[in-house]
Amino acid sequence: MDRITVKSQSLSMLMIMAMLFVFGCQPMNKTNDNAGESSAWQTASGEQVKKGVPLVFPQDHGAHQKQGIEWWYLTANLTATTGETFGVQWTLFRTLMPMVNMPMVNAGEKLKEPSNKDNSTQTQFNWWDNNLYFAHFAVQHQQQHVAFERFARAGQASVRHSPFVAEIDNWQLASQGSSFLPLTLNAADGDYRLNISLSDSPRVLHGEQGYSQKTGAGHASYYYSYPFLAVNGELTFAGKKYQVSGNAWYDREWSASLLSQEQLGWDWFSLVQDEASQNAHENMSAKVHHKESADYVKGLMVFCIRGAAQTYDYCSGSKISKRGEVSHINQGDVDINVVDTVTLDGRKYPRKWQIKVRDMPAISIETITRDSRNQLTFPYWEGRVKASGGFNGVGYAELTGY
């Protein structure tokens, strides 16, 4: 059996209960239906994003308090100087929780003591700003997958747009200077540690200038990425240190709700073409056009939302050139089929897909680590994949609602 290590840093019981209330989730080994695990993405919280609102930087690197769901999301495929390969995920989530009735009080003000004469259950805290923050840090090596989580409230977690920083306790993703890039990521838990720098990627806006529709009913987010970040640094896995390099994909997304009530979750893929394929494109272009081509598809993002019968309801994505130019993949221009599955703790997960994108040969995608589940408070699948056929490379898949 693959080794799964899960270690969490808890806050108070109140915070954990609040998180469970929002996500409505249960441990992965239970046979509950899948609807509970996706309830956070279905329930509208805050204002719906509005189509046609231009993204403004650096402001949009920061938090969007009017929307209820937001994340700062990084995945990476890394290779050590030993030749060994690793996968890394680091994510900071923010979720709006106005239903938890904890009004702010001024700094230094004493907390109101409960009174027997007061029938109200309201409690005052000077640290509650209606947001719960939590972060996930996961590492893969061969068939091993380890995952850790932390929860925090305002003060223990913070996001600043310029100079950029997203942090929770001592886990931090931050700009190295006044510009957004380069970035430094530091995270550690026990015998697992990550200290890397990230640089040199174009910024791409998905959908319609960042407005990314998720369902036929109009659920949407604002969504942009830095897909081609060059990575260098040090990774410690099970106490052993490695010098690593590779590619990272950084996603930013915020929304009020991502799914409709009848939908369970999504399959999401980010893929970056391998170096051999990139070199082949450039060599061919040099022979034909006498200059390097930057128009071929270097990156590919595809997501499919699944309905109650686990069928794919709504699919979309982006084709990304080396220069960062985006070609939107419309609903109807992509088709995805599950080719093979794996059963883990009584649940069936896809492990191999065939994806057909208009104007591209069929692409085969296969998981690298057999069990890539983050078995945390909010369980989901997040792991490395490899692609072949119409697109050759590596990337990450995220599966929710299975």
Protein Blocks (a to p, Z undefined) as FASTA:
>chain_A
ZZdddddddddfklmmmmmmmnopacfkbccdfklmmmmmmmgghjdddehiacddfklm
mccfkbmbdcdddddddddfkopacdddddddddddfklccddddehiacddddfklmbf
bdcdfkbghiacdddddddehjbccdddddddehjaccdfbdcdddehjbccddfblbfb
dcdddddehjbccddddehiadddehjehiacfbfnopacdddddfkbcceddddeehia
cdddddddddddddfbfbdfkbgbdcdddddddfklmmmmmmmmmmmnopacfkbcfbdc
ddddddfkopafbdcdddddfkopacdddehiaccddfbdcdeehiacdfbdcdddehia
cdddddfblblcdcdfbdcdddddddehjbgcddddddehZZ
